[in-house]
């Protein structure tokens, strides 16, 4: 799915939101470009969403909630994986 997109859709709204969680756009793009696990998330207002469980080069484990808009990867939110998520998905992305 991530390989089907043409790029990332960033604006002040989604950059500001992920920064509140201490995550940068660079980290999101890095995690999406490395081995990761993607699962379907709950749709919001009819828009399909997914969760990407990935890791940065600096070994930061992230959850990225995203949608695809106009063939672009649009981050909705991103945050550090919790212990349970890391235990479940970490072995698949390391």
N, C-alpha and C positions, 0 to 999 in steps of 0.2 A: 504494500500500500504506500509506504513512504517513498518507495522508488518511483511511483507513478506521478509524484508532484513535481512541479517546475521550479519551486523555490519556497521561500518563507514569506509570510505576510506579517510584517511588524508595523505597529503604530504606537502612539503614545499610550493608548489604553492597555494593550496586552503587555507591552514592555513595562509599564508602571506596575501592573498587577504582579507579574512574576518577580519584579525587583522587591516587592513587599515580602516575598518569600525567600529573598536572598539568592535568586537565580538570575543569571544574565542570558540575553539572547544567544551569545556565543556558546554558553554551556548547553542550551537546548539544541542548537544546531549540531554541536559536537556529539551529544548523546544520540540524536537521530541518525547521524552518519556512521555510528559504530554498531556492533552487534546489540540487538535489543529485542524485547518481547512487546508485541502490541496486542491488546485485547479490546473488545468493544466496551464502551462505557454507556451510561444512560444518555439517551437523546434528550436535548433541551429545546423546547419550542419547535419540534419537528426536525431539528438539525442533528444528524448523526455525529457522535463523538467517540473518540478512542483514547485509551491510556497507553502510553509508551513507557516502558520500564527500561532505562538505559544507564550508562555510566560514562563519565567524562574521562579524558586522558589522565586527569589528576585523581581518578578513582572516586569521584563523587557520584553516588547513586541517586538518580533522579526519577521522578514520575512526571511525565508531561501529558496533560490532557489537551487534545487537539481536535480540530475538525479540518475538513478539506473545503476550501472556498475558492472557486475559479481556478482549480488545479494548483492551489497554493496551500502549504502547510500553515494553518493558522493556530497558534498556541492560545489556548483558553486560560490555562494556568500551569504552573510547574512548581514542584517542591521536592525536598529531600525525601527519599524513601524511608518509611518507618521500618522497624525491626522485622515485622512479619512479612512485609513486601520484599525486603532484602533477602530474607531466608528463603522465600518462595521463588523469586525471580533472579536473584544474584547468581546462582550457579549456571543459569542459562545465558547470562550476558558476560560472564568473566572470561 
